[in-house]
Amino acid sequence: MMINDYANVDCPGVTPAVNQFLHECNDEIEEIGYHRIEFCNGNKIIPVNLIDIFLKFKN
């Protein structure tokens, strides 16, 4: 499962919803990973507070 817009200030409902989901499904989740999204302006990386969350569930 992939979750987009975590920690995105333009989508304020995503972070609390994901946190609640993770709390409620904690026993079923095997692995959690994330990827911070970076934008580039020419060669300069501009860090932004956007994170994709990846979940792997137990079989």
Secondary structure as a PSIPRED ss2 file (coil, helix, strand):
# PSIPRED VFORMAT (PSIPRED V4.0)

   1 M C   1.000  0.000  0.000
   2 M E   0.000  0.000  1.000
   3 I E   0.000  0.000  1.000
   4 N E   0.000  0.000  1.000
   5 D E   0.000  0.000  1.000
   6 Y E   0.000  0.000  1.000
   7 A C   1.000  0.000  0.000
   8 N C   1.000  0.000  0.000
   9 V C   1.000  0.000  0.000
  10 D C   1.000  0.000  0.000
  11 C C   1.000  0.000  0.000
  12 P C   1.000  0.000  0.000
  13 G C   1.000  0.000  0.000
  14 V H   0.000  1.000  0.000
  15 T H   0.000  1.000  0.000
  16 P H   0.000  1.000  0.000
  17 A H   0.000  1.000  0.000
  18 V H   0.000  1.000  0.000
  19 N H   0.000  1.000  0.000
  20 Q H   0.000  1.000  0.000
  21 F H   0.000  1.000  0.000
  22 L H   0.000  1.000  0.000
  23 H H   0.000  1.000  0.000
  24 E H   0.000  1.000  0.000
  25 C C   1.000  0.000  0.000
  26 N H   0.000  1.000  0.000
  27 D H   0.000  1.000  0.000
  28 E H   0.000  1.000  0.000
  29 I E   0.000  0.000  1.000
  30 E E   0.000  0.000  1.000
  31 E E   0.000  0.000  1.000
  32 I E   0.000  0.000  1.000
  33 G E   0.000  0.000  1.000
  34 Y E   0.000  0.000  1.000
  35 H E   0.000  0.000  1.000
  36 R E   0.000  0.000  1.000
  37 I E   0.000  0.000  1.000
  38 E E   0.000  0.000  1.000
  39 F E   0.000  0.000  1.000
  40 C E   0.000  0.000  1.000
  41 N E   0.000  0.000  1.000
  42 G C   1.000  0.000  0.000
  43 N C   1.000  0.000  0.000
  44 K E   0.000  0.000  1.000
  45 I E   0.000  0.000  1.000
  46 I E   0.000  0.000  1.000
  47 P E   0.000  0.000  1.000
  48 V E   0.000  0.000  1.000
  49 N E   0.000  0.000  1.000
  50 L E   0.000  0.000  1.000
  51 I E   0.000  0.000  1.000
  52 D E   0.000  0.000  1.000
  53 I E   0.000  0.000  1.000
  54 F E   0.000  0.000  1.000
  55 L E   0.000  0.000  1.000
  56 K E   0.000  0.000  1.000
  57 F E   0.000  0.000  1.000
  58 K C   1.000  0.000  0.000
  59 N C   1.000  0.000  0.000
